[in-house]
Amino acid sequence: MNILILGASGLVGSNCMALLGDEENKVLGTYFSYEAENTVYFDTLNIDNPGNYELDDFYPDVIIHCGALTHVDYCEDNEEESSQKTVQSTLNAIDLCKKYGAKMVYLSTDYVFDGKSGPYFEDEPVNPISVYAKHKLEAETKVLESIEESIVIRITNVYGIEERNKNFVSRIVEKIYNDEEIELTLPYDQYATPVNAFDVARVIQVLLNDNKTGIYNAASTDYLNRCQLAGIIQKHFPKAKIKLTPVSTKELNQPAPRPLQGGLKMDKFLSEYPDFVFSNVDDFLNDLKFKMQ
Ligand SMILES: NC(=O)c1ccc[n+]([C@@H]2O[C@H](COP(=O)([O-])OP(=O)(O)OC[C@H]3O[C@@H](n4cnc5c(N)ncnc54)[C@H](OP(=O)(O)O)[C@@H]3O)[C@@H](O)[C@H]2O)c1
């Protein structure tokens, strides 16, 4: 299979790139503003941009679409830009799938739910409460409607190895290794199911190998709020200079409303893959400490 990863310079895309290439599968990963190692330029908002990599030379069988505007609060204040970068970019990726007869894997979110009664199964009623969430739902719906052989993977609170260490866990660990003082003001009432980006890539790998279609959650065994997540990091690095101030979401007054009781249930995937073992935040931090020794 030829697997094209749109947004391989990001967290999920780079982990897909690290895992999915092998003797049977060729992988091509794209970047937009940050040229990550072994990626080629491709702008999903302007697929006719002459600077784009010539996809006819690769002819993908699968397109994994990881591109989106992921800053939830920024999206709330910039609705049109959010729509372009999440919905229009997905419509363009759908056109590419149609052109090459490719399957699509689309990365979505637990934010499609309102967070009143999570964690959620795949088939529970959706009710997005922010601009970002509405656009993610619109995009995943378009994918499912337009491409028969598509998979939507819902994820939340992703952490893991990435070149830029942008994700919450890696960002804090980097500061700890730089011996920085870290002040965190975090909500104690936003619950989710953090997942390692490498496990998301493993989920995509088995689903693609078995020609699965439809919506699948990808989450780990952790069900944590942000303070608890920071607490796990602190436990692994007891000498870290972390000052944590727990606050309610109401006090934080973020521009975009957040699902409070979010997160995703794994019963569907695990009933199909009972031997699949997800790692958790402890595993990730243990590995990281071992590698940094
Ligand atoms: N991270 C999470 O906790 C989380 C949770 C739920 C859902 N998701 C979803 O999972 C997907 C991947 O998230 P992520 O955390 O890996 O995001 P990320 O690290 O921000 O990566 C986003 C990727 O999209 C690319 N991109 C942005 N604009 C583009 C454009 N116009 N053309 C082509 N590529 C473009 C970026 O390229 P450059 O960086 O090179 O500009 C980057 O490679 C997203 O759809 C996100 O909504 C993520």
The ligand as an SDF file (V2000), in Angstrom:
LIG
                    3D

 48 52  0  0  0  0  0  0  0  0999 V2000
   -3.5320   16.4180   19.7840 N   0  0  0  0  0  0  0  0  0  0  0  0
   -4.6880   16.1450   20.3530 C   0  0  0  0  0  0  0  0  0  0  0  0
   -4.8070   16.0900   21.6010 O   0  0  0  0  0  0  0  0  0  0  0  0
   -5.9040   15.8480   19.5030 C   0  0  0  0  0  0  0  0  0  0  0  0
   -7.1110   15.5570   20.1480 C   0  0  0  0  0  0  0  0  0  0  0  0
   -8.2380   15.2850   19.3720 C   0  0  0  0  0  0  0  0  0  0  0  0
   -8.1550   15.3050   17.9820 C   0  0  0  0  0  0  0  0  0  0  0  0
   -6.9780   15.6170   17.3900 N   0  0  0  0  0  0  0  0  0  0  0  0
   -6.9510   15.6630   15.9180 C   0  0  0  0  0  0  0  0  0  0  0  0
   -5.8990   14.8530   15.4130 O   0  0  0  0  0  0  0  0  0  0  0  0
   -5.3320   15.4430   14.2480 C   0  0  0  0  0  0  0  0  0  0  0  0
   -3.8340   15.5540   14.4140 C   0  0  0  0  0  0  0  0  0  0  0  0
   -3.5680   16.3440   15.5700 O   0  0  0  0  0  0  0  0  0  0  0  0
   -2.0850   16.6760   16.0240 P   0  0  0  0  0  0  0  0  0  0  0  0
   -2.0910   16.8460   17.4910 O   0  0  0  0  0  0  0  0  0  0  0  0
   -1.1360   15.7420   15.3930 O   0  0  0  0  0  0  0  0  0  0  0  0
   -1.9590   18.1290   15.3870 O   0  0  0  0  0  0  0  0  0  0  0  0
   -0.6490   18.9590   15.0700 P   0  0  0  0  0  0  0  0  0  0  0  0
    0.5280   18.4020   15.7930 O   0  0  0  0  0  0  0  0  0  0  0  0
   -1.0060   20.3850   15.2490 O   0  0  0  0  0  0  0  0  0  0  0  0
   -0.4430   18.6720   13.4950 O   0  0  0  0  0  0  0  0  0  0  0  0
   -1.2850   19.2300   12.5520 C   0  0  0  0  0  0  0  0  0  0  0  0
   -0.6600   18.9620   11.1960 C   0  0  0  0  0  0  0  0  0  0  0  0
   -1.4560   19.5960   10.1990 O   0  0  0  0  0  0  0  0  0  0  0  0
   -0.5880   20.2620    9.2990 C   0  0  0  0  0  0  0  0  0  0  0  0
   -1.2720   21.3530    8.6180 N   0  0  0  0  0  0  0  0  0  0  0  0
   -1.8320   22.4590    9.1400 C   0  0  0  0  0  0  0  0  0  0  0  0
   -2.3170   23.2480    8.1660 N   0  0  0  0  0  0  0  0  0  0  0  0
   -2.0780   22.6190    6.9820 C   0  0  0  0  0  0  0  0  0  0  0  0
   -2.3130   22.9160    5.6110 C   0  0  0  0  0  0  0  0  0  0  0  0
   -2.9520   24.0350    5.2060 N   0  0  0  0  0  0  0  0  0  0  0  0
   -1.9010   22.0260    4.6760 N   0  0  0  0  0  0  0  0  0  0  0  0
   -1.2850   20.8960    5.0350 C   0  0  0  0  0  0  0  0  0  0  0  0
   -1.0230   20.5500    6.3010 N   0  0  0  0  0  0  0  0  0  0  0  0
   -1.4150   21.4120    7.2680 C   0  0  0  0  0  0  0  0  0  0  0  0
    0.5290   20.7660   10.1840 C   0  0  0  0  0  0  0  0  0  0  0  0
    1.6700   21.0960    9.4040 O   0  0  0  0  0  0  0  0  0  0  0  0
    2.7760   22.1710    9.9310 P   0  0  0  0  0  0  0  0  0  0  0  0
    2.9230   21.9440   11.3990 O   0  0  0  0  0  0  0  0  0  0  0  0
    3.9950   21.8000    9.1330 O   0  0  0  0  0  0  0  0  0  0  0  0
    2.2490   23.5240    9.6110 O   0  0  0  0  0  0  0  0  0  0  0  0
    0.7460   19.5290   11.0540 C   0  0  0  0  0  0  0  0  0  0  0  0
    1.5660   18.5990   10.3920 O   0  0  0  0  0  0  0  0  0  0  0  0
   -6.0480   16.7860   14.0580 C   0  0  0  0  0  0  0  0  0  0  0  0
   -7.0560   16.6100   13.1100 O   0  0  0  0  0  0  0  0  0  0  0  0
   -6.6740   17.0640   15.4130 C   0  0  0  0  0  0  0  0  0  0  0  0
   -7.8700   17.8010   15.2920 O   0  0  0  0  0  0  0  0  0  0  0  0
   -5.8460   15.8820   18.1070 C   0  0  0  0  0  0  0  0  0  0  0  0
  1  2  1  0
  2  3  2  0
  2  4  1  0
  4  5  1  0
  4 48  2  0
  5  6  2  0
  6  7  1  0
  7  8  2  0
  8  9  1  0
  8 48  1  0
  9 10  1  0
  9 46  1  0
 10 11  1  0
 11 12  1  0
 11 44  1  0
 12 13  1  0
 13 14  1  0
 14 15  2  0
 14 16  1  0
 14 17  1  0
 17 18  1  0
 18 19  2  0
 18 20  1  0
 18 21  1  0
 21 22  1  0
 22 23  1  0
 23 24  1  0
 23 42  1  0
 24 25  1  0
 25 26  1  0
 25 36  1  0
 26 27  1  0
 26 35  1  0
 27 28  2  0
 28 29  1  0
 29 30  1  0
 29 35  2  0
 30 31  1  0
 30 32  2  0
 32 33  1  0
 33 34  2  0
 34 35  1  0
 36 37  1  0
 36 42  1  0
 37 38  1  0
 38 39  2  0
 38 40  1  0
 38 41  1  0
 42 43  1  0
 44 45  1  0
 44 46  1  0
 46 47  1  0
M  CHG  2   8   1  16  -1
M  END
$$$$
